Amino acid sequence: MDNCLFCKIVDGSVPAEVVYRDESVVAFKDINPQAPVHLLVIPTKHLSGVSDSSVTEGDTLNKLFKVVADLADKNGCEKGYRVVSNCGEDGGQTVPHLHFHLLGKRHLNWPPG
């Protein structure tokens, strides 16, 4: 999508502190971190969110969650971490591109608020 912030990060036209990249997934540091480890893990293909019917096609979710787990391990989240995907306006989704927040390296309260 031409105006999607995360698609622009994928294509390199918007800078981000990328910590992982392959042909189907990009992960980068959140610009407003809520924990010592706060990464966003996104597919390189534009999908609007969890409710996008294409999300379950192929290995998209498997690959995203494998990268999340690998990054949690590499970033020292051995005591635990949280994975969040906001869906739609009421769910707090501000960028309409499927993404997972990986938060770790601090105690995370529940409910989050």
N, C-alpha and C positions, 0 to 999 in steps of 0.2 A: 504494500500500500504506500502510495506516495507521501502521505502525511503522517505515517506511523513512526513515532519516536524510536521504538525498538527496532523496526526495520532499518532505520537510518543508522542505528548502532551496528546492526548486522553488516550493512554494506560499507561501514566506515565513514560515512559522511557526518556523523555526530560522534565525537570522542567519548570513550568510556574506559574505565580501568578494567580491561578484560583479563580474566584469570583463567579462562578455558575457552577454547574454540575448536570445533571440528566441522565437518560438512553439514551437520544437522542441529547442533546445539552451540549456543554462546552463553557464557556466564561472566558476569561483571559485578563490581562492587556497587551497592546502592549509594546514591549521592546524599541520602539522608538516613544514615544507618541508625537502626534501633537496637543494635547489639554489636559487640566487638566483631563478630562475624555476621555480616549482612550482605548476602550475594543474591543476585537475580539470575535465574536460570531460564533461558528462553529457547524455543525452537527457531532455527533460521528461517523456516517457512512461516509466513504470516498465518496465524490462527487467532481468532478473536478472543478466545478464552476457553475454559473447561467445557462450556456448553456448545462450542463449535463442533458440528457433527464430524469433522475431519480429525478431531483429536484422537479418536480411538482407532483410526485407520493406521495400518502398519505398526511400526515400533516406536511411535512418537513418545508415548508416556513411559514405556520401558526405558528408553534412552535417557529421557529427562531425569527420571528418578535414579538411574544408575549414576549419572553425572552428579546429582545432588548428594548421593551417598558417598561417592568418591571425594567430592569437595569437602564434605563434612569431616571425613577422615583426615584429609590433607591439611585442614585448618584447625585440627586439634579439638574437635567437638566430641571427644570420647565420653564426656559426662552427659551428653544429650544435645538435641537441637530441635528446632521447629521448622516445618515446611508449611507455607501458607500460599494459597492462590485465591485472590479476591475475584469475585465474579459479578460483573455488572455494577451499575451506579450505587445501588443500595448495599452491595457487598464491599464497596470501597475501591473498586477497580478504577484506576485513573488513566491507565494506558491500555487501550483495547487490543492487546497482543498477549496471548497466553504467556504467563510467567509464574514462576514459583519463587517465593522468597525463602532463602535458607538463613535462619537466624540461630546463632549459637555463641558459646563462650561466656554466657551469663545465665543466671536463673531466670526463667521466663514464667511469669505468673499466669494463672487461668482464673476467670476468663480474661482475655487480653484487653477488652474494653471497647 
